[in-house]
């Protein structure tokens, strides 16, 4: 973490994900005066200014003294935001958390090559994110370490060797929280149908999800082995698993993630074409 503490970091866009990263960096000791955020929304700027962070509406001014620039804007305004900044990135590392924005698209818009593309996910808001990172050959090991430190402020960081794998990351972890929320919704609804009140069904479901995840993270066993360990022959768990298997839940989950990956590829292509 020491390297990032000596850097000036600017954020173009101060929404939820940027705020999560900023909060994580501040918690790890980065001085708020080293952070600058440019955002058009006054309420966002006021919220960040309360943390001692420098705020502005001028993107070019925001990046002037930055060592690292994090782009956290909506994909539909990417070209509009980046094109006016073209040629201003000498000596700066660019980190993009813009969904669907390929490195080549950003390089074209900014006329720079030191770019790290990141697919984060929303648990970063509570410092338990899972971030997939990819960098082109213009990003050296020092830059990779720096990018890792910026993202590690809010969770796990994993590098993928090919940019095409970012689409798989999107399918697994980028969209992944919604899959678990969907499962939680279904379990809570089932608990109510079985006679539990809303509060009890919700508390049991959420704590069970937390406990299962913690067991999977800390155990030497794989999730498949952990599942087998709690599935007694002819028991209640086996009865439930048999219903899942009959409905081909595993196959459907795999098909769902494949669909998410395909849509990620389509969105990247659409964004690339619209940014030309």
C-alpha angles and dihedrals in degrees: 000000000000095000095057092049089067095051135089110230125196127193122205100203123025103209129132098294093046090048090051091053092045092050091050093049092049091048089054093053107268108148111245089227088066091062124080124182128193115198133150094219114091094205091056092049092049092050092052094042088060087064091055093255119143112246135192144155092225110094095190092050091047094059097040097102098021125128091188126030119196117198111208103163134127114275092236092063096041098108093041091054100039104042096068088054096055114135096017098101106083108141094006130117114222120211116187124196091171109132113244096004108135121210091246091054093052092043090053094049096045102031092230135109106201094098133147117192117207133192105198129176134221099257083076083083087072096035094258099101128142113219127191113203133194129180133185124232092271089071111084128202093268090055091047091052090049093050090048090053092050093051096038088068086080105031149298119357122200126177121217120205097221129044090224087068090065086077089058090047088052091053095046106036108002093061093019100098089063091057092056092044087053090053090048091051090052094048092048090050090048091049090054091048089052092055106270121129119245095256095050095044091049096047093048093047096048095045090048090052091050093046094047092050092048091049091050092049096047102034125094087219125088120245088254090055092046090052091051091049092060095040106090117193110268090358133131095269092051090052090056095044091052089057090050091050093047089053090047091235093164093052091046092051090052091049091049093053091047088054090050091051092050091050090049089055091049093050092050090052092048091050092048092052094046091050096057 
